[in-house]
Amino acid sequence: MSTFVVIHGGGDVGWSWHLVAAELRARGHEVFTPDLPADDDALTLDDYAAAVVEHVGARTGVVVVGHSFGAFTAPLVAERLSADMLVLMAGMIPLPGESPDLWWANSGYVVASADQSARDDGLTGNDDPYVSFYNGVPQKLAQEALRRERAHPSQAAMETPWPLAAWPEVSTRFVVFIDDRFFPAAFLRDLAATRLGVTADELPGGHCAMLSHPAEVAQLLSGYVG
């Protein structure tokens, strides 16, 4: 049995992982899906990590999962909890000293997203969240996710350089969602190889595959520790 600690993405809440959490618990695992304190505009990434660690408490056999913007906080949590594994799902892989605000251009996302949008007739990066963000998610679930949407990360979190001097010494996996219209799959494969030196695993679904393909997400996560 492992303890999964899930760090949600920007503007999101832990609820978005409730289907995956149920699948993991059915497999005998413990799961935490805390809400980051993004409503406080003075809090930094370090503060986010501290809030998660306080919520989880002392645990062994921890697997930290970071989704999307959650990848900026997940390595901090993994280091503080001495995690056994770190899994980034469609994650924004940071470099030491790189703030989230700078990541978009530094990572090559801006160019990659525009190129993919030109190829798929504007599906990637579409202004309609049901097209670009919740593609493939059942309508009622997507509507509920939007209803629960919270403040995006604080200004302090977005502007503060990522605080670690190097990637934490923890086994790291990276997962790409092949139908992602927010972070194109090809872009993320290259980013994982360039910034982490790992080959990404792949799952079906869009950026919010935890709502459209929870069983597949849980199966992969459980398999990592199985």
Backbone bond lengths (Angstrom), bond angles and torsions (degrees), N, CA, C in turn:
res aa  C-N    CA-C-N  psi(-1)  N-CA   C-N-CA  omega(-1)  CA-C   N-CA-C  phi
1 M - - - 1.457 - - 1.517 109.78 -
2 S 1.328 116.15 132.95 1.457 121.97 178.52 1.515 109.63 -116.73
3 T 1.320 115.15 162.75 1.459 121.60 174.88 1.518 108.46 -108.56
4 F 1.325 116.71 115.93 1.455 122.03 178.43 1.525 109.44 -96.37
5 V 1.317 115.58 128.29 1.460 122.22 177.22 1.519 106.83 -117.11
6 V 1.327 116.53 112.68 1.461 121.29 -173.78 1.524 110.46 -102.58
7 I 1.337 115.91 127.91 1.464 122.48 177.23 1.527 107.26 -106.01
8 H 1.321 116.28 112.81 1.464 120.83 -175.24 1.528 111.73 -73.81
9 G 1.333 115.54 171.53 1.453 121.73 -178.45 1.516 113.62 -84.45
10 G 1.317 116.17 179.99 1.452 122.31 -177.62 1.522 112.15 -66.41
11 G 1.335 116.64 134.72 1.447 121.72 -179.23 1.509 113.95 74.64
12 D 1.314 116.57 -0.27 1.460 122.43 -175.56 1.523 109.94 -100.01
13 V 1.326 116.22 -179.74 1.463 122.85 176.02 1.528 108.66 -138.42
14 G 1.313 115.28 165.47 1.449 119.71 -179.67 1.517 113.54 -60.21
15 W 1.330 116.99 -25.65 1.465 121.36 -179.82 1.520 112.18 -53.48
16 S 1.318 117.10 -33.56 1.464 119.80 -175.29 1.527 112.25 -61.56
17 W 1.326 116.70 -13.97 1.459 120.93 179.03 1.527 112.54 -104.39
18 H 1.344 117.62 13.37 1.460 118.84 -173.66 1.528 112.86 -66.62
19 L 1.321 118.06 -31.60 1.463 119.99 179.32 1.533 111.08 -71.89
20 V 1.312 116.34 -41.75 1.470 119.95 176.39 1.524 109.89 -65.48
21 A 1.332 116.68 -41.28 1.472 120.27 179.00 1.518 111.02 -58.95
22 A 1.325 117.11 -42.66 1.469 120.45 179.17 1.524 110.54 -62.80
23 E 1.328 116.51 -40.91 1.472 120.30 178.79 1.530 111.16 -64.44
24 L 1.328 116.54 -41.26 1.465 120.00 -179.72 1.527 111.27 -68.42
25 R 1.330 116.29 -40.96 1.471 119.47 178.37 1.523 110.79 -63.73
26 A 1.320 116.82 -36.01 1.464 120.23 177.36 1.528 111.34 -64.31
27 R 1.325 115.75 -22.69 1.462 120.54 177.02 1.528 111.82 -91.86
28 G 1.315 117.25 4.67 1.456 121.55 174.57 1.508 116.17 96.19
29 H 1.335 117.65 9.01 1.453 120.85 -177.16 1.532 111.27 -95.26
30 E 1.319 115.73 156.85 1.458 122.56 171.88 1.532 107.82 -93.23
31 V 1.338 117.51 140.71 1.460 120.57 -175.11 1.527 110.25 -136.17
32 F 1.336 115.75 133.99 1.461 122.95 172.65 1.525 108.50 -120.04
33 T 1.337 117.07 131.02 1.468 121.55 177.72 1.530 109.16 -130.56
34 P 1.322 118.56 65.45 1.472 120.67 -175.58 1.520 112.67 -69.30
35 D 1.331 115.58 154.03 1.465 121.85 170.94 1.524 108.64 -84.03
36 L 1.326 117.29 130.48 1.457 120.00 174.39 1.534 109.47 -71.35
37 P 1.341 117.65 146.94 1.475 121.11 -178.00 1.529 111.77 -79.77
38 A 1.339 116.14 55.79 1.464 120.55 -174.08 1.520 113.50 -73.16
39 D 1.327 117.71 -12.35 1.467 120.11 -179.08 1.528 112.57 -71.23
40 D 1.324 117.14 -18.83 1.463 121.43 178.74 1.520 108.55 -91.93
41 D 1.321 117.06 109.91 1.456 121.12 -171.88 1.524 113.60 -72.88
42 A 1.327 117.48 -6.37 1.460 120.40 -179.42 1.527 112.34 -93.25
43 L 1.337 117.36 -10.86 1.460 120.37 -173.80 1.523 111.82 -81.25
44 T 1.324 115.29 143.28 1.458 122.51 -178.98 1.526 110.27 -102.94
45 L 1.329 116.13 179.24 1.463 121.12 175.96 1.522 111.09 -60.15
46 D 1.321 117.17 -38.13 1.466 120.43 176.03 1.520 110.76 -59.49
47 D 1.323 116.67 -40.72 1.464 120.76 178.49 1.527 110.69 -65.31
48 Y 1.327 116.77 -40.49 1.457 119.93 176.89 1.537 110.19 -58.91
49 A 1.329 115.69 -46.79 1.458 119.76 -178.99 1.526 111.18 -62.48
50 A 1.327 116.38 -41.60 1.459 120.17 179.86 1.527 111.05 -62.13
51 A 1.338 116.64 -39.15 1.463 120.79 179.72 1.526 110.83 -64.95
52 V 1.324 117.15 -39.47 1.463 120.38 179.22 1.524 110.75 -67.32
53 V 1.322 116.87 -45.10 1.465 120.64 -179.86 1.521 110.72 -61.54
54 E 1.325 116.94 -41.11 1.463 120.26 177.71 1.528 110.68 -63.60
55 H 1.315 116.78 -38.48 1.463 121.15 -179.89 1.525 111.39 -66.40
56 V 1.322 116.59 -39.75 1.469 121.37 -174.98 1.520 111.55 -79.88
57 G 1.326 117.43 -41.37 1.454 120.63 -176.80 1.521 111.75 77.22
58 A 1.305 115.79 -167.41 1.466 121.59 -177.56 1.526 110.11 -75.69
59 R 1.301 116.45 122.85 1.461 122.51 179.40 1.522 109.03 -143.97
60 T 1.321 116.99 155.81 1.462 122.30 170.40 1.528 107.55 -118.68
61 G 1.321 115.34 165.46 1.453 119.55 -179.68 1.511 113.13 63.48
62 V 1.340 116.89 39.51 1.462 121.75 -174.21 1.528 111.40 -87.71
63 V 1.322 114.85 135.47 1.461 122.65 170.38 1.521 107.01 -117.75
64 V 1.326 117.16 119.08 1.461 121.70 179.70 1.521 108.69 -97.33
65 V 1.327 115.62 129.09 1.464 122.29 -179.83 1.522 108.59 -115.88
66 G 1.323 117.14 126.50 1.458 121.53 178.25 1.514 110.42 -118.52
67 H 1.327 116.91 124.93 1.460 121.53 179.43 1.523 110.21 -106.86
68 S 1.338 115.81 129.48 1.459 121.66 173.22 1.542 110.60 56.07
69 F 1.336 118.56 -122.23 1.462 121.23 178.38 1.525 111.80 -61.22
70 G 1.317 117.45 -22.27 1.465 120.90 177.73 1.513 113.61 -59.80
71 A 1.348 116.45 -15.77 1.463 120.06 178.22 1.517 112.39 -68.43
72 F 1.335 118.20 -17.96 1.461 120.08 175.52 1.529 111.25 -75.87
73 T 1.331 117.32 -29.25 1.468 121.41 -178.92 1.523 112.28 -94.94
74 A 1.325 117.44 -33.69 1.465 121.25 -173.23 1.534 114.02 -56.17
75 P 1.349 120.17 -42.93 1.471 118.33 178.83 1.532 112.50 -64.24
76 L 1.329 117.72 -33.15 1.461 120.54 177.44 1.522 110.36 -65.00
77 V 1.328 115.81 -42.19 1.459 120.91 178.35 1.529 110.00 -66.42
78 A 1.325 116.82 -43.38 1.464 120.96 -179.40 1.526 111.14 -59.30
79 E 1.328 116.60 -41.21 1.464 120.22 179.29 1.523 110.98 -66.50
80 R 1.329 117.22 -43.76 1.460 120.82 -176.88 1.526 112.69 -70.17
81 L 1.323 117.11 -29.97 1.462 120.61 -179.96 1.525 112.39 -94.87
82 S 1.333 117.32 2.98 1.471 121.64 -175.74 1.529 110.22 49.20
83 A 1.327 114.89 52.31 1.455 122.00 -174.70 1.529 111.76 -64.21
84 D 1.326 114.49 152.07 1.458 120.53 174.86 1.521 111.60 -77.66
85 M 1.329 116.13 -28.61 1.456 120.08 -175.82 1.523 109.79 -155.30
86 L 1.330 114.69 150.88 1.455 123.17 175.46 1.523 107.34 -125.46
87 V 1.320 116.50 126.48 1.461 121.53 179.96 1.527 108.58 -121.80
88 L 1.319 116.36 122.81 1.458 121.18 176.47 1.525 108.32 -105.66
89 M 1.331 115.72 126.61 1.460 121.15 -179.70 1.528 109.00 -113.88
90 A 1.355 114.86 114.09 1.469 120.47 -174.55 1.520 109.40 47.97
91 G 1.318 116.24 46.34 1.456 122.24 -169.51 1.516 114.72 -93.89
92 M 1.336 114.93 149.99 1.456 123.42 174.17 1.535 107.88 -84.39
93 I 1.304 116.98 94.29 1.466 121.35 -175.99 1.530 109.34 -72.39
94 P 1.337 118.05 116.28 1.469 119.37 -179.17 1.527 112.67 -88.44
95 L 1.302 115.27 157.55 1.457 122.69 169.19 1.522 108.83 -105.79
96 P 1.346 118.04 153.30 1.464 119.55 176.65 1.528 111.01 -53.53
97 G 1.331 115.19 130.51 1.456 120.53 177.65 1.516 115.23 82.36
98 E 1.318 117.69 -1.59 1.462 121.04 -178.83 1.524 110.30 -93.32
99 S 1.297 117.19 124.03 1.459 120.61 177.52 1.529 109.35 -82.00
100 P 1.336 117.88 155.84 1.463 119.45 175.29 1.526 113.12 -56.85
101 D 1.320 117.14 -35.27 1.464 119.82 178.73 1.531 112.07 -59.86
102 L 1.330 116.15 -35.90 1.462 120.35 -177.69 1.521 112.75 -84.34
103 W 1.336 116.34 -18.98 1.466 120.90 -174.17 1.517 112.49 -58.23
104 W 1.324 117.80 -40.63 1.463 121.46 -172.46 1.526 112.13 -57.19
105 A 1.314 116.75 -44.11 1.456 120.08 178.92 1.522 111.45 -82.58
106 N 1.349 116.39 -42.65 1.468 120.29 -176.54 1.529 112.59 -60.40
107 S 1.325 115.71 -38.37 1.469 120.32 -174.45 1.516 113.21 -76.51
108 G 1.322 116.92 -15.29 1.454 120.91 -175.27 1.518 113.26 91.88
109 Y 1.340 116.14 4.84 1.466 120.09 -176.92 1.523 112.27 -61.17
110 V 1.318 117.84 -43.21 1.461 121.17 -174.49 1.525 110.60 -57.50
111 V 1.314 116.37 -46.36 1.464 120.81 -179.49 1.528 110.25 -70.88
112 A 1.335 117.19 -44.41 1.467 120.83 -177.52 1.517 111.78 -62.81
113 S 1.321 116.34 -40.52 1.456 120.26 -179.84 1.526 111.09 -66.34
114 A 1.324 116.57 -42.97 1.467 120.53 178.97 1.526 111.06 -63.54
115 D 1.326 116.52 -40.77 1.464 120.19 179.49 1.527 110.98 -64.77
116 Q 1.338 116.79 -43.88 1.456 120.22 -179.98 1.531 111.02 -66.61
117 S 1.323 116.76 -38.15 1.463 121.06 177.92 1.532 111.11 -61.48
118 A 1.326 116.28 -37.94 1.463 119.84 178.07 1.521 111.47 -66.72
119 R 1.346 116.29 -31.68 1.461 120.24 -179.28 1.525 112.57 -78.93
120 D 1.348 117.42 -31.75 1.469 118.82 -175.55 1.532 113.32 -108.09
121 D 1.323 115.06 23.65 1.472 121.54 175.54 1.526 112.61 59.06
122 G 1.322 116.46 39.72 1.455 121.09 171.29 1.513 115.86 85.73
123 L 1.326 118.53 10.38 1.464 119.61 176.85 1.528 110.91 -69.03
124 T 1.333 115.81 -45.08 1.463 120.02 177.52 1.526 109.44 -69.77
125 G 1.332 115.65 129.40 1.450 120.68 179.65 1.510 114.16 74.74
126 N 1.327 117.33 14.09 1.461 121.12 -179.37 1.522 110.69 -60.02
127 D 1.329 116.76 144.75 1.467 120.81 -179.30 1.527 112.36 -67.26
128 D 1.324 117.65 -22.45 1.463 121.74 179.08 1.528 108.93 -81.91
129 P 1.336 118.80 114.54 1.463 120.12 -177.25 1.523 113.44 -62.59
130 Y 1.327 117.21 -25.60 1.466 119.36 177.77 1.530 111.07 -69.44
131 V 1.326 116.30 -22.72 1.462 121.31 179.54 1.528 111.10 -89.66
132 S 1.318 116.53 -46.73 1.466 120.32 -171.38 1.523 114.25 -94.24
133 F 1.323 117.33 -28.07 1.464 120.78 -170.79 1.519 112.52 -112.03
134 Y 1.333 116.42 -42.69 1.468 120.87 -176.49 1.520 112.37 -108.70
135 N 1.331 118.14 23.77 1.454 119.32 177.95 1.531 110.06 -59.80
136 G 1.317 114.31 131.79 1.464 120.03 -179.47 1.511 114.42 89.28
137 V 1.335 118.54 -12.35 1.464 122.18 -179.74 1.532 108.49 -83.84
138 P 1.349 118.39 131.85 1.464 119.63 176.07 1.521 111.33 -51.00
139 Q 1.328 116.00 141.11 1.463 120.88 -170.43 1.521 112.94 -55.22
140 K 1.334 117.55 -44.69 1.464 119.85 -177.33 1.523 111.35 -64.02
141 L 1.331 116.64 -38.01 1.462 120.19 178.20 1.526 110.54 -67.88
142 A 1.333 116.54 -41.43 1.459 120.12 179.13 1.520 110.77 -63.72
143 Q 1.319 116.63 -41.20 1.464 120.39 178.65 1.524 110.85 -63.63
144 E 1.330 116.16 -41.03 1.469 119.46 179.31 1.525 110.67 -67.07
145 A 1.314 116.55 -38.31 1.465 120.16 177.88 1.526 110.65 -61.76
146 L 1.324 117.07 -42.98 1.457 120.39 178.53 1.524 111.30 -66.77
147 R 1.322 116.77 -36.13 1.464 120.19 178.41 1.520 110.99 -63.78
148 R 1.324 116.72 -34.68 1.462 121.76 -177.85 1.522 112.96 -86.31
149 E 1.324 117.45 -5.04 1.463 120.79 -176.65 1.523 111.05 -55.03
150 R 1.341 115.29 137.60 1.455 121.43 -177.56 1.521 110.30 -116.07
151 A 1.323 114.26 -174.38 1.463 119.69 177.53 1.522 110.12 -58.40
152 H 1.303 115.21 143.90 1.460 119.54 175.40 1.530 109.02 -73.01
153 P 1.334 117.33 168.08 1.471 119.16 -176.75 1.519 112.43 -49.11
154 S 1.308 115.68 148.31 1.459 121.82 -176.38 1.522 111.13 -63.55
155 Q 1.311 115.08 158.85 1.463 120.37 176.54 1.521 110.36 -59.42
156 A 1.328 116.67 -39.94 1.465 119.99 179.59 1.525 110.95 -63.27
157 A 1.342 116.15 -41.04 1.465 119.44 179.91 1.522 111.12 -66.39
158 M 1.312 117.46 -36.69 1.461 121.08 -177.52 1.525 112.31 -74.34
159 E 1.333 116.46 -30.81 1.463 119.30 -173.47 1.527 113.60 -96.38
160 T 1.317 118.08 -17.37 1.464 120.88 -175.78 1.527 111.01 -81.22
161 P 1.326 118.48 131.50 1.464 120.84 178.27 1.532 111.60 -58.58
162 W 1.328 115.30 143.55 1.468 119.53 176.77 1.523 108.96 -57.83
163 P 1.354 118.71 127.65 1.465 120.31 -164.25 1.524 117.09 -81.49
164 L 1.330 119.23 -15.61 1.455 118.88 -177.00 1.528 111.24 -78.46
165 A 1.339 114.99 144.38 1.465 119.76 178.70 1.525 111.70 -80.16
166 A 1.324 116.57 -18.92 1.471 121.81 179.76 1.516 107.78 -159.36
167 W 1.326 115.53 164.33 1.462 119.77 176.93 1.523 109.30 -63.39
168 P 1.331 118.49 137.85 1.467 119.72 -178.18 1.528 111.66 -62.52
169 E 1.312 115.94 150.62 1.465 121.07 -179.20 1.527 109.34 -80.39
170 V 1.304 115.19 75.94 1.459 121.99 -179.96 1.522 107.53 -142.31
171 S 1.315 116.74 141.01 1.455 121.76 177.53 1.526 109.20 -56.49
172 T 1.341 116.00 125.25 1.463 120.36 -173.18 1.523 110.60 -122.24
173 R 1.323 115.12 131.04 1.466 122.22 174.01 1.531 108.34 -115.78
174 F 1.322 114.63 153.05 1.459 120.01 177.56 1.523 108.75 -130.90
175 V 1.340 115.91 136.39 1.461 121.69 -176.71 1.527 109.89 -123.09
176 V 1.316 115.09 131.35 1.461 123.09 176.39 1.519 108.66 -106.59
177 F 1.324 116.70 138.15 1.467 121.61 171.38 1.530 107.35 -97.28
178 I 1.313 116.09 118.64 1.472 119.63 -165.22 1.524 113.45 -69.30
179 D 1.336 117.77 -20.34 1.465 120.14 179.72 1.529 112.01 -103.95
180 D 1.327 117.05 19.55 1.460 122.46 -176.45 1.529 110.52 -65.63
181 R 1.338 116.42 122.26 1.461 121.35 177.39 1.521 111.73 -104.37
182 F 1.313 116.66 7.10 1.461 121.01 175.61 1.521 109.49 -102.34
183 F 1.329 116.83 -56.09 1.456 122.51 171.78 1.528 107.85 -111.22
184 P 1.325 118.81 101.98 1.466 120.94 -176.77 1.523 112.10 -53.40
185 A 1.319 116.11 139.21 1.463 121.34 -174.65 1.527 112.14 -58.79
186 A 1.329 117.05 -43.12 1.472 119.80 -178.90 1.517 111.43 -62.66
187 F 1.327 116.43 -39.28 1.466 121.13 177.37 1.524 110.72 -61.63
188 L 1.337 117.24 -45.31 1.462 120.25 -178.27 1.529 112.27 -69.14
189 R 1.335 117.00 -35.57 1.472 119.14 176.48 1.525 109.76 -59.02
190 D 1.332 116.03 -46.07 1.467 120.61 -179.83 1.532 110.93 -65.49
191 L 1.330 116.72 -39.80 1.460 120.30 -178.70 1.521 110.75 -64.84
192 A 1.335 117.15 -41.52 1.468 120.79 178.84 1.522 110.91 -63.53
193 A 1.318 116.22 -40.70 1.463 119.92 179.80 1.521 111.24 -68.93
194 T 1.338 116.25 -41.56 1.464 120.57 -175.64 1.521 112.29 -74.53
195 R 1.341 116.67 -44.89 1.461 119.70 -172.36 1.530 113.80 -91.99
196 L 1.329 117.33 -25.82 1.467 119.80 -178.17 1.519 113.05 -117.38
197 G 1.325 116.74 -15.31 1.463 119.63 -177.17 1.516 112.70 69.38
198 V 1.339 117.46 29.15 1.459 120.80 -179.28 1.530 109.86 -121.51
199 T 1.315 115.12 153.98 1.459 121.83 173.56 1.520 108.00 -91.58
200 A 1.309 117.04 124.68 1.458 121.04 -175.83 1.517 111.39 -71.53
201 D 1.323 116.02 141.85 1.452 121.82 166.89 1.525 107.94 -83.71
202 E 1.328 116.32 160.57 1.457 119.66 -174.81 1.518 111.29 -129.71
203 L 1.328 115.18 143.58 1.457 123.03 176.15 1.522 109.04 -134.55
204 P 1.335 117.30 153.83 1.464 119.07 174.43 1.515 110.92 -70.85
205 G 1.324 115.40 159.13 1.461 119.71 175.84 1.507 112.94 116.64
206 G 1.348 114.46 165.53 1.441 121.66 176.26 1.516 111.37 -89.32
207 H 1.318 116.39 -161.14 1.461 120.51 -174.64 1.525 112.23 -59.86
208 C 1.315 117.15 -30.30 1.470 121.33 179.21 1.521 110.83 -106.66
209 A 1.324 116.19 50.57 1.465 121.44 -179.49 1.519 112.29 -62.84
210 M 1.336 117.55 -18.66 1.464 118.79 177.25 1.523 111.28 -65.26
211 L 1.349 116.97 -19.65 1.461 121.03 176.65 1.527 112.23 -98.31
212 S 1.323 117.08 -26.89 1.461 119.81 -178.42 1.522 113.44 -95.30
213 H 1.335 117.35 -27.55 1.464 121.92 -177.96 1.534 110.66 -137.17
214 P 1.339 118.04 55.81 1.471 119.65 -175.35 1.520 114.00 -63.01
215 A 1.327 118.18 -36.08 1.465 120.09 -178.94 1.521 110.59 -65.11
216 E 1.334 116.66 -41.63 1.465 119.98 179.90 1.523 111.34 -66.96
217 V 1.347 116.46 -40.16 1.463 120.21 177.98 1.523 110.05 -62.74
218 A 1.326 116.84 -46.64 1.458 120.94 -179.24 1.514 111.75 -64.87
219 Q 1.318 116.27 -38.55 1.479 119.91 179.59 1.515 110.74 -62.69
220 L 1.335 116.47 -42.83 1.467 119.73 178.88 1.517 110.78 -64.43
221 L 1.335 117.26 -47.09 1.462 120.82 -179.37 1.527 111.01 -61.45
222 S 1.317 116.01 -45.52 1.462 119.56 179.64 1.520 111.33 -63.93
223 G 1.335 115.34 -35.86 1.451 119.47 178.48 1.515 112.97 -65.62
224 Y 1.319 117.59 -31.60 1.455 120.87 178.45 1.529 111.41 -60.52
225 V 1.317 117.23 -32.49 1.461 120.45 -176.48 1.525 112.15 -105.85
226 G 1.337 116.18 0.64 1.459 119.70 -173.24 1.504 114.75 -81.12
